[in-house]
Amino acid sequence: MSGVCLTCSPTLYVHQTGTTCVTCGSNCNNCTNNVLCITCKDGFYVSSGLCVACSVANSTACANASTATACAVGSYLNSGACTTCASVNANWASCNSTNPLSCVSNYYLAANNTCVLCSTVTADGSWKTCANASSVTSCHDGFFLNGNVCVNCSRINSAWVNCLNVYTALSCVSGYYLNNGTCLTCSSANSAFLTC
């Protein structure tokens, strides 16, 4: 039977001529013809053979107009609705109904299922982001990351406000100016300069 199409991929159906595959309707994943959808793309549900958009906030799949079956990241399924994790706790990025699964930026997920602010891990508050209570990933302004430690830039050089590493300043205290990663006194540029 040359030239006859018997089956098509899921997003297509066999045209009535039997010789070509035709794309299913809008938002349809699987169909039997141009008007009868069997399954829909995420965010849609089948109603009378058509794909209708889910109207449940933060849903990615629905059983019908008012019942979600799956929720977007940052929300969890709660009796057919999608509740945002942030409405439960502002520090939760993703969650199930009772616990965080991940935390928002600058927090880490502790073993006791709480989100802990990274800057509270150290006495000086230097940690900006961290993987856990023993692994810093970035430091607040005024500090630079050296291995797994945030080093205070002003301890490297009292004229430094921010720095890239032990060799390179990014900004200087008043009375100094930045010159190729070094803080120089304003008076070194001109003896009359107190600030520059």
C-alpha positions in Angstrom: 0.0 0.0 0.0 2.4 2.6 -1.2 1.5 6.3 -0.4 -1.0 5.4 2.4 -0.4 6.7 5.9 -1.6 4.3 8.6 -0.3 6.1 11.7 1.2 9.5 12.6 3.2 10.8 15.5 1.2 11.9 18.6 0.8 15.6 17.7 -0.5 14.6 14.2 -3.5 12.8 12.8 -4.1 10.9 9.5 -5.8 13.2 7.0 -9.0 11.9 5.5 -7.2 11.2 2.2 -5.0 8.8 4.2 -1.9 10.0 2.5 -0.6 12.8 4.9 -0.3 13.5 8.5 -1.8 16.8 9.7 -1.0 18.8 12.9 -3.5 18.5 15.7 -5.3 21.7 16.8 -3.8 24.4 19.0 -2.5 23.3 22.4 -3.3 19.6 21.6 -0.7 16.9 22.2 -2.7 14.0 20.8 -5.8 13.9 18.6 -7.9 11.7 16.4 -8.8 14.3 13.9 -8.8 18.1 13.5 -11.6 18.6 16.0 -11.1 15.9 18.6 -8.2 16.3 21.0 -7.4 13.4 23.4 -4.6 15.0 25.5 -3.5 18.7 25.8 -0.3 20.6 26.4 0.6 21.7 29.9 -1.7 24.4 31.2 -4.7 23.0 29.3 -7.3 20.3 29.8 -9.7 18.4 27.4 -13.3 19.6 27.3 -15.6 18.2 24.7 -12.6 17.3 22.5 -11.0 20.8 22.7 -8.1 22.1 24.7 -9.2 24.7 27.2 -6.7 26.8 29.3 -6.5 26.0 33.0 -7.9 28.9 35.0 -6.4 27.8 38.3 -3.6 30.2 39.2 -0.1 28.7 39.1 -1.3 25.4 37.6 0.5 23.5 34.8 -2.2 20.9 34.4 -5.9 20.7 35.2 -8.7 18.1 35.3 -11.3 20.8 34.6 -11.8 24.5 34.8 -11.5 24.7 38.6 -9.3 21.7 39.6 -5.5 21.7 39.2 -3.7 18.4 38.9 -0.1 19.9 38.8 1.4 23.2 39.9 4.2 25.4 38.7 7.5 25.4 40.5 7.1 27.5 43.6 3.6 26.2 44.2 2.1 23.0 45.6 -1.1 21.2 45.0 -3.6 21.8 47.7 -7.1 20.3 47.2 -7.2 21.1 43.5 -5.7 24.6 43.9 -2.1 25.7 43.7 -0.8 27.5 46.8 2.4 29.5 46.4 5.2 28.5 48.7 6.0 32.1 49.4 2.5 32.5 50.9 3.4 29.9 53.4 6.9 31.3 54.1 8.5 34.1 52.1 11.9 32.3 52.2 10.6 29.1 50.5 11.3 28.8 46.7 9.7 25.4 46.3 7.9 23.2 48.7 5.4 20.5 49.4 2.4 21.2 51.7 4.4 21.3 54.9 8.1 21.7 54.2 10.4 23.7 51.9 12.3 21.8 49.2 14.5 24.7 48.3 15.0 28.3 49.5 15.1 31.7 47.9 18.4 33.4 47.1 20.6 34.1 50.1 19.1 31.3 52.2 20.0 27.6 52.4 17.8 24.6 53.3 18.9 23.3 56.7 18.5 19.6 57.9 15.5 20.6 60.1 13.6 21.7 56.9 14.0 25.5 57.6 15.4 28.1 55.3 18.3 29.8 57.1 19.7 33.2 56.0 23.3 32.7 54.9 24.6 35.9 56.5 23.6 34.5 60.0 26.1 31.6 59.6 29.1 33.8 60.5 29.5 36.3 63.3 30.5 39.1 60.8 27.6 38.4 58.5 29.9 38.2 55.5 28.2 35.4 53.7 25.8 36.4 50.9 24.9 33.0 49.4 25.8 29.5 50.6 25.1 25.9 49.8 24.8 25.0 53.5 26.1 26.0 56.9 29.6 25.1 56.0 29.9 26.1 52.3 29.8 29.8 51.3 29.3 30.5 47.5 29.5 34.4 47.5 30.3 37.2 49.9 28.6 40.5 50.7 30.2 43.8 49.5 33.4 44.6 51.4 34.4 40.9 51.4 35.9 38.5 48.8 35.7 34.8 48.6 39.0 33.0 49.3 38.4 29.2 49.2 35.5 28.8 51.6 36.1 32.0 53.6 34.9 35.5 53.2 37.8 37.9 53.8 37.2 41.5 54.8 38.8 43.8 52.1 39.7 46.4 54.7 41.9 43.8 56.5 44.0 43.5 53.4 44.3 47.2 53.1 42.6 49.8 55.3 42.0 52.0 52.2 40.0 49.3 50.4 36.1 49.2 50.5 35.5 46.4 48.0 38.0 44.1 46.4 38.3 41.2 44.0 41.0 39.3 45.8 44.1 40.0 48.0 45.8 41.9 45.1 43.0 44.0 43.5 40.9 46.7 45.0 37.5 47.6 43.4 36.7 50.7 45.4 38.4 52.9 48.0 37.6 54.9 51.2 37.2 58.7 51.0 40.6 60.4 50.5 41.8 57.7 48.1 41.2 57.0 44.4 41.3 53.7 42.5 44.2 53.3 40.1 44.6 49.9 38.3 43.3 47.9 41.3 45.3 49.9 43.9 44.0 52.6 46.2 46.2 55.7 46.2 45.9 58.8 48.4 44.4 61.8 46.6 47.3 63.9 47.8 49.6 61.6 45.8 47.9 62.8 42.7 48.1 66.4 43.7 49.3 67.7 47.1 46.4 70.1 47.3 43.8 67.3 47.0 42.2 66.2 50.2 39.5 64.2 48.5 39.2 63.3 44.9 
